[in-house]
């Protein structure tokens, strides 16, 4: 087995889609602004999430649980 992996075209297309997507991160709620700043969420992050939505959605609950477990461990 080689050390290189073949990138499937569909994955590359998702990155291309993210780069071509227009988006604005416009938050009026001060609490949401704080949360966005805490996790350093960017417009590009949201574009990637949108582009990879179909692949991410089935694992969303698991990802969210892992995220909050990490946050809680840092506060212990």
DRENDO-1510 file (C-alpha; in Angstrom, 1 decimal, always signed):
<recs>
REC; n; res; u; v; w
REC; 1; UNK; +0.0; +0.0; +0.0 .
REC; 2; UNK; +1.4; +3.4; -0.9 .
REC; 3; UNK; +1.5; +6.5; +1.2 .
REC; 4; UNK; -0.6; +8.5; -1.2 .
REC; 5; UNK; -4.3; +8.4; -1.3 .
REC; 6; UNK; -6.5; +9.2; -4.3 .
REC; 7; UNK; -8.8; +12.1; -3.7 .
REC; 8; UNK; -12.2; +11.4; -5.2 .
REC; 9; UNK; -13.4; +14.2; -7.5 .
REC; 10; UNK; -16.6; +14.7; -5.6 .
REC; 11; UNK; -14.6; +15.9; -2.5 .
REC; 12; UNK; -12.6; +18.3; -4.6 .
REC; 13; UNK; -15.9; +19.6; -6.1 .
REC; 14; UNK; -17.1; +20.3; -2.6 .
REC; 15; UNK; -14.1; +22.5; -1.8 .
REC; 16; UNK; -14.6; +24.2; -5.2 .
REC; 17; UNK; -18.3; +24.8; -4.3 .
REC; 18; UNK; -17.3; +26.3; -1.0 .
REC; 19; UNK; -14.9; +28.7; -2.7 .
REC; 20; UNK; -17.5; +29.7; -5.2 .
REC; 21; UNK; -20.4; +30.2; -2.7 .
REC; 22; UNK; -21.3; +33.7; -1.6 .
REC; 23; UNK; -22.0; +34.1; +2.0 .
REC; 24; UNK; -22.2; +36.7; +4.7 .
REC; 25; UNK; -21.9; +36.0; +8.4 .
REC; 26; UNK; -24.2; +38.7; +9.8 .
REC; 27; UNK; -25.2; +38.2; +13.4 .
REC; 28; UNK; -27.3; +40.8; +15.3 .
REC; 29; UNK; -27.6; +38.9; +18.6 .
REC; 30; UNK; -24.8; +39.8; +21.0 .
REC; 31; UNK; -24.9; +36.3; +22.6 .
REC; 32; UNK; -24.6; +34.6; +19.2 .
REC; 33; UNK; -21.7; +37.0; +18.3 .
REC; 34; UNK; -19.9; +35.9; +21.5 .
REC; 35; UNK; -20.4; +32.3; +20.6 .
REC; 36; UNK; -19.2; +32.8; +17.0 .
REC; 37; UNK; -16.1; +34.6; +18.4 .
REC; 38; UNK; -15.4; +31.9; +21.0 .
REC; 39; UNK; -15.2; +29.2; +18.4 .
REC; 40; UNK; -13.6; +31.5; +15.8 .
REC; 41; UNK; -16.3; +30.6; +13.2 .
REC; 42; UNK; -15.7; +32.3; +9.8 .
REC; 43; UNK; -17.7; +32.8; +6.7 .
REC; 44; UNK; -15.5; +30.3; +5.0 .
REC; 45; UNK; -16.2; +27.7; +7.7 .
REC; 46; UNK; -19.9; +28.1; +7.0 .
REC; 47; UNK; -19.3; +27.7; +3.3 .
REC; 48; UNK; -17.5; +24.5; +3.9 .
REC; 49; UNK; -20.2; +23.2; +6.2 .
REC; 50; UNK; -22.8; +24.0; +3.5 .
REC; 51; UNK; -20.7; +22.3; +0.8 .
REC; 52; UNK; -20.1; +19.2; +2.9 .
REC; 53; UNK; -23.6; +19.1; +4.4 .
REC; 54; UNK; -24.7; +15.9; +2.8 .
REC; 55; UNK; -21.6; +14.1; +4.1 .
REC; 56; UNK; -21.7; +15.8; +7.5 .
REC; 57; UNK; -25.4; +15.6; +8.3 .
REC; 58; UNK; -25.6; +11.8; +9.2 .
REC; 59; UNK; -22.8; +12.3; +11.8 .
REC; 60; UNK; -23.9; +15.8; +13.1 .
REC; 61; UNK; -25.2; +14.6; +16.4 .
REC; 62; UNK; -22.0; +12.7; +17.1 .
REC; 63; UNK; -19.9; +15.7; +16.1 .
REC; 64; UNK; -21.9; +18.0; +18.3 .
REC; 65; UNK; -21.6; +15.6; +21.3 .
REC; 66; UNK; -17.8; +15.4; +20.8 .
REC; 67; UNK; -17.5; +19.1; +20.5 .
REC; 68; UNK; -19.4; +19.7; +23.8 .
REC; 69; UNK; -17.4; +17.0; +25.6 .
REC; 70; UNK; -14.2; +18.7; +24.6 .
REC; 71; UNK; -15.5; +22.1; +25.8 .
REC; 72; UNK; -16.6; +20.6; +29.1 .
REC; 73; UNK; -13.2; +18.8; +29.6 .
REC; 74; UNK; -11.4; +22.1; +29.2 .
REC; 75; UNK; -13.6; +23.7; +31.9 .
REC; 76; UNK; -12.9; +21.0; +34.5 .
</recs>
